[in-house]
């Protein structure tokens, strides 16, 4: 449970840092148009902090970490979220420099897509773990 709580806390810190950098960086660079940097703030808050706070609550009820697949979910999901956040920053740099040529745009979208795919796989693994643990918990209560 401590690892899950620490993960939620880490994503909260990352989200706040991204928000400050976006806000202050936009002022410093005198940007008038929004960039994808603004999305990193909400991605890390919602998909990071809030998601792992929910996982923490579910861990308390269903012992999710006891499932063999939990570690795979945890690693894949975190890699996917960090990958996606990094690619949002990369796209933001191209937004700022106005160097979003067709070649770079498609390349960034493709690489970013890998992060989204990993997030999707992580979410599927999470629900597999959750369903299995709910089933295990249900079996325990009917036996008592």
PLY file of the C-alpha trace (Angstrom):
ply
format ascii 1.0
element vertex 144
property float x
property float y
property float z
element edge 143
property int vertex1
property int vertex2
end_header
0.00 0.00 0.00
2.87 2.34 0.74
4.19 2.00 -2.83
0.79 2.92 -4.27
0.48 5.94 -1.95
3.99 7.06 -2.84
3.18 6.70 -6.53
0.09 8.91 -6.15
2.16 11.46 -4.25
4.93 11.42 -6.88
2.41 12.07 -9.65
0.90 14.93 -7.63
4.36 16.54 -7.39
5.03 15.95 -11.11
1.62 17.43 -12.00
2.26 20.54 -9.91
5.72 21.01 -11.41
4.29 20.64 -14.92
1.57 23.19 -14.10
4.07 25.73 -12.78
6.45 25.25 -15.70
3.58 25.61 -18.18
2.18 28.73 -16.51
5.45 30.49 -15.83
7.11 29.25 -19.04
4.19 30.58 -21.07
4.52 33.98 -19.41
8.31 34.03 -19.84
8.12 33.01 -23.52
5.15 35.39 -24.05
3.07 32.62 -25.60
-0.38 33.63 -26.77
-1.51 30.22 -28.03
-1.97 27.19 -25.77
0.49 24.32 -26.10
0.22 20.66 -25.18
2.28 21.48 -22.08
-1.00 22.39 -20.39
-2.20 18.82 -20.86
0.66 17.31 -18.85
-0.68 18.95 -15.70
-4.09 17.31 -15.98
-2.76 13.98 -17.34
-0.47 13.52 -14.33
-3.12 14.68 -11.85
-5.93 12.49 -13.17
-4.16 9.47 -14.68
-1.44 9.57 -12.04
-2.47 10.94 -8.67
-6.24 10.40 -8.71
-6.01 7.01 -10.42
-3.49 5.69 -7.88
-5.51 7.09 -4.96
-8.43 5.03 -6.27
-6.13 2.01 -6.64
-5.07 2.58 -3.02
-8.68 2.46 -1.85
-9.31 -0.69 -3.87
-6.13 -2.25 -2.48
-7.53 -1.78 1.02
-10.67 -3.71 0.10
-9.44 -6.31 -2.38
-5.69 -6.80 -1.76
-4.85 -6.09 -5.40
-1.11 -6.39 -4.82
-1.56 -10.07 -3.93
-2.42 -10.81 -7.56
0.53 -11.97 -9.69
-0.43 -9.62 -12.52
-0.46 -6.50 -10.35
3.26 -5.84 -10.83
2.89 -6.11 -14.63
0.00 -3.61 -14.52
2.00 -1.26 -12.29
5.09 -1.24 -14.50
3.30 -1.03 -17.86
0.85 1.66 -16.71
3.59 3.85 -15.22
5.82 3.53 -18.29
2.83 4.43 -20.48
1.90 7.47 -18.41
5.46 8.80 -18.19
6.00 8.13 -21.91
2.79 9.99 -22.76
3.76 12.94 -20.53
7.20 13.20 -22.09
5.71 13.18 -25.58
3.26 15.93 -24.60
6.28 18.03 -23.62
8.04 17.19 -26.89
4.98 18.20 -28.90
4.77 21.39 -26.82
8.33 22.26 -27.79
7.39 21.90 -31.45
4.28 24.02 -30.80
6.47 26.77 -29.38
9.19 26.64 -32.04
6.60 26.44 -34.82
8.68 23.62 -36.29
5.81 21.18 -36.53
6.52 19.99 -40.04
4.43 17.11 -41.35
7.30 14.66 -40.82
7.85 15.58 -37.19
4.14 15.79 -36.49
3.50 12.24 -37.68
6.61 10.93 -35.93
5.62 12.54 -32.62
2.08 11.22 -32.96
3.36 7.71 -33.62
5.77 7.71 -30.70
3.14 9.26 -28.45
0.73 6.56 -29.52
3.03 3.95 -27.99
2.55 5.60 -24.59
-1.22 5.56 -25.05
-1.13 1.90 -26.07
0.87 1.07 -22.94
-1.66 2.99 -20.84
-4.46 1.00 -22.47
-2.71 -2.30 -21.80
-2.11 -1.20 -18.20
-5.79 -0.35 -17.72
-6.85 -3.72 -19.14
-4.41 -5.49 -16.79
-5.76 -3.43 -13.89
-9.31 -4.57 -14.58
-8.17 -8.19 -14.95
-6.51 -7.94 -11.52
-9.52 -6.15 -10.01
-12.04 -8.66 -11.33
-9.97 -11.60 -10.11
-9.59 -10.09 -6.64
-13.31 -9.25 -6.45
-14.07 -12.86 -7.35
-11.61 -14.08 -4.68
-13.17 -11.77 -2.09
-16.65 -12.92 -3.01
-15.54 -16.54 -2.56
-14.21 -15.75 0.91
-17.48 -14.19 2.09
-19.63 -17.09 0.86
-17.41 -19.60 2.68
-17.65 -17.76 6.02
0 1
1 2
2 3
3 4
4 5
5 6
6 7
7 8
8 9
9 10
10 11
11 12
12 13
13 14
14 15
15 16
16 17
17 18
18 19
19 20
20 21
21 22
22 23
23 24
24 25
25 26
26 27
27 28
28 29
29 30
30 31
31 32
32 33
33 34
34 35
35 36
36 37
37 38
38 39
39 40
40 41
41 42
42 43
43 44
44 45
45 46
46 47
47 48
48 49
49 50
50 51
51 52
52 53
53 54
54 55
55 56
56 57
57 58
58 59
59 60
60 61
61 62
62 63
63 64
64 65
65 66
66 67
67 68
68 69
69 70
70 71
71 72
72 73
73 74
74 75
75 76
76 77
77 78
78 79
79 80
80 81
81 82
82 83
83 84
84 85
85 86
86 87
87 88
88 89
89 90
90 91
91 92
92 93
93 94
94 95
95 96
96 97
97 98
98 99
99 100
100 101
101 102
102 103
103 104
104 105
105 106
106 107
107 108
108 109
109 110
110 111
111 112
112 113
113 114
114 115
115 116
116 117
117 118
118 119
119 120
120 121
121 122
122 123
123 124
124 125
125 126
126 127
127 128
128 129
129 130
130 131
131 132
132 133
133 134
134 135
135 136
136 137
137 138
138 139
139 140
140 141
141 142
142 143
